[in-house]
Amino acid sequence: MAGSKWTGLFAFFLGAGLGVVAGMLLAPKSGEDLREDISGRLNEGAHRVRTAGRTVSRRAQEMANQVQQTVSDAADAALRASRKVTRS
């Protein structure tokens, strides 16, 4: 289910991107203006992708740290409990 969600999202953005490029190619502009527009849009898209990548990376690191802390806390609690049991 999750795979089809991402596949659909990817297909949507791919289709939207191709639609933008097709619209730009069919627009009545000079070749130089068109190349500048495409270059600008590609640079803007690349910037957005890099920004999103940094955000996802930071959030993944935060989640990994939370999981690590939770596991560490659980291991400490289990160790304390086992020591109580062995003392009794």
C-alpha positions as CSV (number, residue, x, y, z in Angstrom):
1,M,0.0,0.0,0.0
2,A,2.7,2.4,0.9
3,G,4.6,1.6,-2.3
4,S,1.7,2.5,-4.5
5,K,1.2,5.8,-2.6
6,W,4.8,6.8,-3.4
7,T,4.5,5.5,-7.0
8,G,1.4,7.5,-7.5
9,L,3.0,10.6,-6.0
10,F,6.1,10.2,-8.2
11,A,3.9,9.7,-11.3
12,F,2.0,12.9,-10.4
13,F,5.1,15.0,-10.1
14,L,6.7,13.5,-13.2
15,G,3.5,14.2,-15.2
16,A,3.4,17.8,-13.8
17,G,7.0,18.3,-14.6
18,L,6.6,17.0,-18.2
19,G,3.5,19.2,-18.6
20,V,5.4,22.3,-17.5
21,V,8.2,21.5,-19.9
22,A,5.8,20.8,-22.8
23,G,4.0,24.1,-22.1
24,M,7.2,26.0,-22.1
25,L,8.3,24.4,-25.4
26,L,5.0,25.2,-27.0
27,A,5.0,28.8,-25.7
28,P,5.8,31.5,-28.2
29,K,9.2,32.5,-26.8
30,S,12.7,32.8,-28.3
31,G,15.1,30.0,-27.8
32,E,17.3,32.0,-25.5
33,D,14.3,33.1,-23.3
34,L,13.1,29.5,-23.2
35,R,16.5,28.1,-22.2
36,E,16.7,30.8,-19.5
37,D,13.2,29.8,-18.2
38,I,14.0,26.1,-18.2
39,S,17.3,26.7,-16.5
40,G,15.7,28.9,-13.9
41,R,13.0,26.4,-13.2
42,L,15.5,23.5,-13.0
43,N,17.7,25.4,-10.6
44,E,14.6,26.3,-8.4
45,G,13.5,22.7,-8.5
46,A,17.0,21.5,-7.5
47,H,17.1,23.9,-4.7
48,R,13.7,22.7,-3.4
49,V,14.9,19.1,-3.6
50,R,18.1,19.9,-1.7
51,T,16.1,21.7,1.0
52,A,13.6,18.8,1.3
53,G,16.5,16.3,1.5
54,R,18.1,18.2,4.3
55,T,14.8,18.4,6.1
56,V,14.1,14.7,5.7
57,S,17.7,13.9,6.7
58,R,17.4,16.0,9.9
59,R,14.0,14.5,10.8
60,A,15.3,10.9,10.2
61,Q,18.3,11.7,12.5
62,E,16.0,13.0,15.2
63,M,13.8,9.9,15.0
64,A,16.9,7.6,15.1
65,N,18.1,9.5,18.2
66,Q,14.7,9.0,19.8
67,V,14.7,5.3,19.0
68,Q,18.2,4.9,20.4
69,Q,17.3,6.7,23.6
70,T,14.1,4.6,24.0
71,V,16.0,1.3,23.4
72,S,18.8,2.4,25.8
73,D,16.2,3.3,28.5
74,A,14.5,0.0,28.0
75,A,17.8,-1.9,28.3
76,D,18.7,-0.1,31.5
77,A,15.3,-0.8,33.0
78,A,15.6,-4.5,32.0
79,L,19.1,-4.6,33.6
80,R,17.8,-3.1,36.8
81,A,14.9,-5.5,36.9
82,S,17.1,-8.5,36.4
83,R,19.4,-7.4,39.1
84,K,16.4,-7.1,41.5
85,V,15.3,-10.6,40.6
86,T,18.8,-12.1,41.1
87,R,19.1,-10.4,44.5
88,S,15.9,-11.9,45.7
